[in-house]
Amino acid sequence: MRLAVFAVIALAAQPAFAWSETEQYDAASQLGSVIAAEGFCDMAYNQSAISAYIESTVPADDMGFASLLDTTVDIAVYNQEGMAQSQKTAHCTQMRRVAKSFGFID
C-alpha cells in the first residue's frame, strides 16, 4: 500500500512538460555566456528581463539549472581571459545583439 501511495505522489510531482538534460544544458550554457559577457563587454543588464527570461524558459522545479548556470558563467569568464582583441570584438558584438534581443539591454 505504501508503495502505491508513493508512486501516486511521485507521478503528481512530475513537471507538466519534459525538460531534457540537453535542453537544460543548452539553456544554462547559452544564458551563462550572455551573463558572463555583461562586465566583459561593458553592458549593464535589466535584472527584471533576466528574471522574465528564466521564468519563461526554465521549469520551476529544475533544481540543477542554477548550479549549471554558475558553472557555465565561470567557464565563460575563464575563456574571456584569453581572448585576443578581434575575438573580443566579435564576441561582444554578438553578445550585445543577443542581450538586446531578449530585452536585457536597450
N, CA, C and O atoms as a DFTB+ gen file, in Angstrom:
424 C
 N C O
     1  1       0.827      -1.199       0.000
     2  2       0.000       0.000       0.000
     3  2       0.871       1.262       0.000
     4  3       0.615       2.211      -0.741
     5  1       1.912       1.249       0.854
     6  2       2.775       2.429       0.912
     7  2       3.434       2.705      -0.430
     8  3       3.569       3.861      -0.829
     9  1       3.841       1.661      -1.123
    10  2       4.472       1.819      -2.422
    11  2       3.516       2.452      -3.427
    12  3       3.927       3.293      -4.226
    13  1       2.268       2.064      -3.393
    14  2       1.266       2.642      -4.297
    15  2       1.060       4.119      -4.006
    16  3       0.933       4.920      -4.933
    17  1       1.025       4.491      -2.731
    18  2       0.862       5.898      -2.358
    19  2       2.081       6.696      -2.817
    20  3       1.941       7.798      -3.348
    21  1       3.275       6.139      -2.613
    22  2       4.494       6.807      -3.050
    23  2       4.486       7.018      -4.559
    24  3       4.862       8.088      -5.038
    25  1       4.063       6.013      -5.305
    26  2       4.022       6.113      -6.764
    27  2       3.072       7.215      -7.211
    28  3       3.386       7.951      -8.147
    29  1       1.927       7.344      -6.567
    30  2       0.971       8.403      -6.910
    31  2       1.566       9.766      -6.602
    32  3       1.428      10.694      -7.399
    33  1       2.224       9.901      -5.461
    34  2       2.849      11.179      -5.092
    35  2       3.966      11.516      -6.083
    36  3       4.076      12.660      -6.523
    37  1       4.784      10.542      -6.431
    38  2       5.884      10.770      -7.366
    39  2       5.360      11.193      -8.734
    40  3       5.918      12.102      -9.348
    41  1       4.316      10.564      -9.215
    42  2       3.750      10.937     -10.512
    43  2       3.141      12.327     -10.474
    44  3       3.237      13.073     -11.449
    45  1       2.519      12.682      -9.367
    46  2       1.905      14.002      -9.244
    47  2       2.958      15.102      -9.216
    48  3       2.682      16.243      -9.586
    49  1       4.166      14.757      -8.777
    50  2       5.231      15.758      -8.669
    51  2       5.954      15.993      -9.984
    52  3       6.800      16.883     -10.060
    53  1       5.651      15.234     -11.010
    54  2       6.314      15.385     -12.303
    55  2       5.923      16.703     -12.954
    56  3       4.777      17.133     -12.827
    57  1       6.867      17.363     -13.658
    58  2       6.539      18.603     -14.348
    59  2       5.518      18.364     -15.454
    60  3       5.354      17.243     -15.935
    61  1       4.843      19.425     -15.843
    62  2       3.804      19.330     -16.864
    63  2       4.393      18.995     -18.232
    64  3       3.700      18.421     -19.073
    65  1       5.641      19.339     -18.467
    66  2       6.288      19.011     -19.738
    67  2       7.697      18.522     -19.460
    68  3       8.282      18.840     -18.424
    69  1       8.230      17.761     -20.373
    70  2       9.567      17.196     -20.201
    71  2      10.627      18.252     -20.496
    72  3      10.490      19.035     -21.436
    73  1      11.652      18.267     -19.713
    74  2      12.791      19.183     -19.853
    75  2      14.008      18.282     -19.857
    76  3      14.447      17.824     -18.802
    77  1      14.548      18.028     -21.015
    78  2      15.654      17.079     -21.125
    79  2      16.953      17.687     -20.593
    80  3      17.083      18.903     -20.448
    81  1      17.902      16.802     -20.309
    82  2      19.205      17.276     -19.853
    83  2      19.866      18.133     -20.928
    84  3      20.567      19.095     -20.613
    85  1      19.649      17.792     -22.183
    86  2      20.210      18.583     -23.285
    87  2      19.613      19.985     -23.291
    88  3      20.341      20.965     -23.450
    89  1      18.306      20.090     -23.121
    90  2      17.656      21.404     -23.082
    91  2      18.146      22.216     -21.887
    92  3      18.385      23.418     -22.002
    93  1      18.293      21.556     -20.741
    94  2      18.792      22.234     -19.551
    95  2      20.203      22.753     -19.789
    96  3      20.504      23.909     -19.493
    97  1      21.069      21.893     -20.326
    98  2      22.450      22.288     -20.590
    99  2      22.513      23.425     -21.602
   100  3      23.239      24.397     -21.395
   101  1      21.762      23.314     -22.692
   102  2      21.768      24.360     -23.712
   103  2      21.320      25.696     -23.136
   104  3      21.959      26.721     -23.374
   105  1      20.236      25.692     -22.386
   106  2      19.717      26.937     -21.804
   107  2      20.722      27.541     -20.830
   108  3      20.972      28.746     -20.860
   109  1      21.296      26.707     -19.968
   110  2      22.255      27.213     -18.973
   111  2      23.531      27.707     -19.629
   112  3      24.052      28.754     -19.245
   113  1      24.049      26.975     -20.612
   114  2      25.308      27.400     -21.222
   115  2      25.132      28.648     -22.071
   116  3      26.003      29.517     -22.087
   117  1      24.020      28.741     -22.770
   118  2      23.786      29.930     -23.587
   119  2      23.544      31.162     -22.718
   120  3      24.116      32.223     -22.968
   121  1      22.702      31.024     -21.701
   122  2      22.473      32.157     -20.806
   123  2      23.748      32.492     -20.042
   124  3      24.041      33.663     -19.802
   125  1      24.507      31.465     -19.660
   126  2      25.769      31.702     -18.954
   127  2      26.742      32.533     -19.766
   128  3      27.415      33.408     -19.221
   129  1      26.824      32.271     -21.054
   130  2      27.712      33.060     -21.926
   131  2      27.274      34.517     -21.990
   132  3      28.103      35.427     -21.967
   133  1      25.970      34.728     -22.071
   134  2      25.455      36.101     -22.138
   135  2      25.678      36.821     -20.812
   136  3      26.076      37.986     -20.798
   137  1      25.426      36.142     -19.707
   138  2      25.632      36.769     -18.395
   139  2      27.106      37.085     -18.170
   140  3      27.440      38.151     -17.653
   141  1      27.988      36.166     -18.554
   142  2      29.422      36.407     -18.382
   143  2      29.891      37.600     -19.207
   144  3      30.861      38.263     -18.840
   145  1      29.218      37.874     -20.306
   146  2      29.619      38.983     -21.178
   147  2      29.228      40.346     -20.629
   148  3      29.724      41.363     -21.113
   149  1      28.361      40.392     -19.643
   150  2      27.874      41.687     -19.145
   151  2      29.023      42.624     -18.782
   152  3      29.107      43.724     -19.328
   153  1      29.889      42.225     -17.893
   154  2      31.008      43.072     -17.488
   155  2      32.113      43.125     -18.524
   156  3      32.698      44.181     -18.767
   157  1      32.398      41.988     -19.131
   158  2      33.467      41.878     -20.121
   159  2      33.224      42.804     -21.308
   160  3      34.166      43.351     -21.880
   161  1      31.971      42.975     -21.670
   162  2      31.600      43.788     -22.836
   163  2      31.017      45.141     -22.439
   164  3      30.409      45.821     -23.266
   165  1      31.200      45.533     -21.183
   166  2      30.742      46.837     -20.680
   167  2      29.245      47.075     -20.890
   168  3      28.830      48.111     -21.410
   169  1      28.448      46.092     -20.475
   170  2      26.997      46.237     -20.541
   171  2      26.438      46.213     -19.125
   172  3      27.102      45.740     -18.202
   173  1      25.244      46.708     -18.951
   174  2      24.514      46.638     -17.681
   175  2      23.122      46.108     -17.990
   176  3      22.327      46.769     -18.658
   177  1      22.839      44.917     -17.502
   178  2      21.596      44.237     -17.859
   179  2      20.422      44.652     -16.985
   180  3      20.574      44.992     -15.812
   181  1      19.254      44.610     -17.596
   182  2      17.985      44.801     -16.897
   183  2      17.710      43.509     -16.131
   184  3      17.443      42.469     -16.732
   185  1      17.774      43.579     -14.821
   186  2      17.621      42.393     -13.986
   187  2      16.227      41.775     -14.098
   188  3      16.075      40.557     -14.013
   189  1      15.232      42.604     -14.287
   190  2      13.870      42.090     -14.459
   191  2      13.738      41.281     -15.739
   192  3      12.993      40.301     -15.783
   193  1      14.456      41.686     -16.781
   194  2      14.417      40.949     -18.049
   195  2      15.072      39.581     -17.904
   196  3      14.613      38.606     -18.499
   197  1      16.139      39.503     -17.118
   198  2      16.776      38.209     -16.871
   199  2      15.808      37.296     -16.122
   200  3      15.653      36.126     -16.473
   201  1      15.168      37.828     -15.106
   202  2      14.185      37.042     -14.353
   203  2      13.061      36.566     -15.259
   204  3      12.651      35.407     -15.192
   205  1      12.563      37.455     -16.101
   206  2      11.475      37.096     -17.012
   207  2      11.917      35.999     -17.976
   208  3      11.144      35.090     -18.277
   209  1      13.154      36.079     -18.460
   210  2      13.670      35.054     -19.362
   211  2      13.694      33.688     -18.665
   212  3      13.273      32.685     -19.240
   213  1      14.180      33.660     -17.447
   214  2      14.243      32.396     -16.706
   215  2      12.838      31.886     -16.405
   216  3      12.566      30.694     -16.550
   217  1      11.953      32.775     -15.989
   218  2      10.567      32.371     -15.710
   219  2       9.920      31.720     -16.931
   220  3       9.168      30.755     -16.797
   221  1      10.211      32.243     -18.111
   222  2       9.570      31.729     -19.320
   223  2      10.295      30.537     -19.942
   224  3       9.731      29.856     -20.798
   225  1      11.525      30.275     -19.529
   226  2      12.332      29.244     -20.162
   227  2      12.591      28.021     -19.288
   228  3      12.565      26.892     -19.778
   229  1      12.838      28.237     -18.006
   230  2      13.286      27.162     -17.116
   231  2      12.120      26.662     -16.263
   232  3      11.430      27.465     -15.633
   233  1      11.893      25.355     -16.235
   234  2      10.844      24.821     -15.372
   235  2      11.102      25.184     -13.898
   236  3      12.247      25.170     -13.445
   237  1      10.064      25.499     -13.179
   238  2      10.187      25.934     -11.786
   239  2      10.805      24.863     -10.885
   240  3      11.435      25.194      -9.881
   241  1      10.634      23.606     -11.226
   242  2      11.147      22.534     -10.367
   243  2      12.542      22.050     -10.766
   244  3      12.982      21.006     -10.284
   245  1      13.235      22.767     -11.617
   246  2      14.578      22.365     -12.037
   247  2      15.603      22.858     -11.019
   248  3      16.050      24.004     -11.072
   249  1      15.961      21.979     -10.100
   250  2      16.889      22.354      -9.034
   251  2      18.336      22.413      -9.506
   252  3      19.173      22.980      -8.803
   253  1      18.665      21.853     -10.665
   254  2      20.039      21.832     -11.138
   255  2      20.415      22.977     -12.055
   256  3      21.596      23.186     -12.332
   257  1      19.421      23.728     -12.536
   258  2      19.704      24.770     -13.509
   259  2      20.657      25.832     -12.962
   260  3      21.620      26.201     -13.634
   261  1      20.401      26.324     -11.759
   262  2      21.222      27.409     -11.211
   263  2      22.679      26.991     -11.056
   264  3      23.584      27.766     -11.363
   265  1      22.907      25.780     -10.586
   266  2      24.274      25.292     -10.427
   267  2      24.975      25.165     -11.773
   268  3      26.139      25.543     -11.912
   269  1      24.268      24.635     -12.756
   270  2      24.831      24.513     -14.101
   271  2      25.096      25.888     -14.700
   272  3      26.111      26.092     -15.367
   273  1      24.198      26.823     -14.466
   274  2      24.391      28.195     -14.943
   275  2      25.644      28.800     -14.323
   276  3      26.450      29.411     -15.024
   277  1      25.813      28.634     -13.010
   278  2      27.000      29.169     -12.335
   279  2      28.282      28.606     -12.936
   280  3      29.248      29.338     -13.153
   281  1      28.286      27.310     -13.202
   282  2      29.462      26.667     -13.783
   283  2      29.753      27.213     -15.177
   284  3      30.908      27.473     -15.515
   285  1      28.711      27.387     -15.985
   286  2      28.940      27.882     -17.341
   287  2      29.390      29.341     -17.332
   288  3      30.175      29.741     -18.191
   289  1      28.916      30.137     -16.387
   290  2      29.404      31.520     -16.272
   291  2      30.891      31.501     -15.936
   292  3      31.676      32.229     -16.543
   293  1      31.277      30.670     -14.969
   294  2      32.694      30.582     -14.587
   295  2      33.571      30.166     -15.767
   296  3      34.651      30.723     -15.962
   297  1      33.119      29.203     -16.545
   298  2      33.884      28.750     -17.719
   299  2      33.986      29.868     -18.755
   300  3      35.050      30.080     -19.336
   301  1      32.887      30.581     -18.989
   302  2      32.897      31.673     -19.965
   303  2      33.847      32.781     -19.527
   304  3      34.582      33.323     -20.352
   305  1      33.844      33.122     -18.251
   306  2      34.755      34.159     -17.734
   307  2      36.205      33.712     -17.938
   308  3      37.051      34.504     -18.351
   309  1      36.481      32.460     -17.652
   310  2      37.831      31.929     -17.857
   311  2      38.229      32.036     -19.333
   312  3      39.345      32.453     -19.643
   313  1      37.340      31.669     -20.228
   314  2      37.627      31.744     -21.667
   315  2      37.841      33.176     -22.135
   316  3      38.645      33.417     -23.036
   317  1      37.146      34.115     -21.544
   318  2      37.293      35.523     -21.931
   319  2      38.694      36.042     -21.648
   320  3      39.199      36.901     -22.371
   321  1      39.319      35.527     -20.607
   322  2      40.650      35.999     -20.221
   323  2      41.686      35.820     -21.327
   324  3      42.645      36.588     -21.402
   325  1      41.506      34.823     -22.181
   326  2      42.477      34.558     -23.227
   327  2      42.113      35.111     -24.595
   328  3      42.784      34.809     -25.582
   329  1      41.063      35.914     -24.667
   330  2      40.614      36.412     -25.972
   331  2      41.508      37.529     -26.495
   332  3      41.856      38.466     -25.777
   333  1      41.865      37.400     -27.766
   334  2      42.555      38.491     -28.447
   335  2      41.530      39.592     -28.719
   336  3      40.324      39.359     -28.630
   337  1      42.009      40.777     -29.048
   338  2      41.109      41.913     -29.234
   339  2      40.055      41.665     -30.309
   340  3      38.887      41.999     -30.112
   341  1      40.448      41.089     -31.436
   342  2      39.481      40.827     -32.508
   343  2      38.434      39.814     -32.079
   344  3      37.259      39.949     -32.419
   345  1      38.853      38.805     -31.339
   346  2      37.900      37.822     -30.832
   347  2      36.948      38.477     -29.843
   348  3      35.750      38.194     -29.857
   349  1      37.468      39.350     -28.981
   350  2      36.614      40.067     -28.027
   351  2      35.609      40.942     -28.768
   352  3      34.437      40.992     -28.393
   353  1      36.051      41.627     -29.808
   354  2      35.147      42.471     -30.583
   355  2      34.018      41.647     -31.186
   356  3      32.850      42.022     -31.092
   357  1      34.370      40.523     -31.804
   358  2      33.346      39.662     -32.401
   359  2      32.421      39.095     -31.333
   360  3      31.202      39.087     -31.506
   361  1      32.992      38.625     -30.238
   362  2      32.218      38.049     -29.142
   363  2      31.244      39.081     -28.564
   364  3      30.053      38.805     -28.415
   365  1      31.749      40.244     -28.248
   366  2      30.912      41.278     -27.628
   367  2      29.848      41.813     -28.589
   368  3      28.744      42.154     -28.164
   369  1      30.172      41.885     -29.861
   370  2      29.172      42.313     -30.840
   371  2      27.979      41.373     -30.813
   372  3      26.832      41.817     -30.762
   373  1      28.248      40.067     -30.848
   374  2      27.141      39.110     -30.834
   375  2      26.439      39.079     -29.473
   376  3      25.215      38.957     -29.416
   377  1      27.190      39.187     -28.391
   378  2      26.556      39.166     -27.067
   379  2      25.641      40.374     -26.877
   380  3      24.586      40.256     -26.254
   381  1      26.035      41.538     -27.408
   382  2      25.157      42.718     -27.348
   383  2      23.869      42.480     -28.132
   384  3      22.781      42.849     -27.690
   385  1      24.010      41.854     -29.310
   386  2      22.831      41.562     -30.142
   387  2      21.882      40.607     -29.424
   388  3      20.668      40.810     -29.424
   389  1      22.441      39.570     -28.815
   390  2      21.621      38.605     -28.071
   391  2      20.971      39.284     -26.869
   392  3      19.771      39.137     -26.641
   393  1      21.762      40.021     -26.109
   394  2      21.241      40.693     -24.923
   395  2      20.097      41.654     -25.298
   396  3      19.094      41.748     -24.591
   397  1      20.266      42.343     -26.392
   398  2      19.216      43.256     -26.849
   399  2      17.968      42.492     -27.287
   400  3      16.849      42.923     -27.009
   401  1      18.153      41.358     -27.971
   402  2      17.009      40.592     -28.453
   403  2      16.151      40.061     -27.316
   404  3      14.950      39.859     -27.496
   405  1      16.738      39.831     -26.155
   406  2      15.992      39.340     -25.001
   407  2      15.581      40.462     -24.048
   408  3      14.996      40.198     -22.998
   409  1      15.880      41.706     -24.406
   410  2      15.486      42.836     -23.571
   411  2      16.382      43.061     -22.373
   412  3      16.019      43.805     -21.463
   413  1      17.568      42.421     -22.355
   414  2      18.497      42.618     -21.244
   415  2      19.108      44.010     -21.279
   416  3      19.437      44.576     -20.237
   417  1      19.259      44.564     -22.485
   418  2      19.724      45.946     -22.687
   419  2      18.807      46.613     -23.705
   420  3      18.053      45.950     -24.418
   421  1      18.891      47.944     -23.754
   422  2      18.090      48.696     -24.728
   423  2      18.808      48.784     -26.058
   424  3      18.288      49.380     -27.001
